Structure formats: structure tokens, C-alpha cells
């Protein structure tokens, strides 16, 4: 009977140690889960920031392209206006010369 009690007591101690080990493992697992969850949130935040940056850069590229296009069109218009003004000046000069009396 004493042997049986000693054996039961020994088994009980083993079960207590196993239970304690399980509790420690549970704490470790909870900590790992929290760490992975935080890491996942950080990665999601980084992904969101990258997406926002890409969107901003995309919009900026569109704006730059529009500005460049506008500037190019302005330069073309400026050239046309300049050429038109030069042509008008030449036409005016020609017309003035036509109005001079003949020295013949």
C-alpha cells in the first residue's frame, strides 16, 4: 500500500511538473503570437505607406507630365506668336516701303 501511495505521489508530482511546463509553454506561445501579430501590423502599415507613396509619386508624375506638356505647348505657342509678330513687323515694314514715294 505504501508503495502504491509513493508511486501515486510520484505520478502526481510528474503531472504537476508537466502542467507547469504546459503553462510556461502557453505563456511563450502567447508572447510569440503577440509578437507575430505586432510584426504583421507593422508590415501592413509599411505596405500601406508604400502604397500611399506610390500613389503620391504617380500623381506627381502625372502633374509633371501635365506641366511638361503645358510648357511644351506654351513654348510652341510662344514660337508661333514670335514668328507671327516677326512676320507682321516685316509686313508692316514692307507696307511702309510701299507707301514711300518713288524717287524716280
GICORBEL-V613819 format. One line per field, one symbol per residue. phi: phi as a letter, one per 30 degrees, with the letter a starting at -180 (. if undefined). psi: psi as a letter, one per 40 degrees, with the letter a starting at -180 (. if undefined). Layout:
phi: ???
psi: ???
This chain:
phi: .ddddddddddddddddddddddddddddddddddddddddddddddddddddddddddddddddddddddddddddddddddddddddddddddddddddddd
psi: ddddddddddddddddddddddddddddddddddddddddddddddddddddddddddddddddddddddddddddddddddddddddddddddddddeiihe.
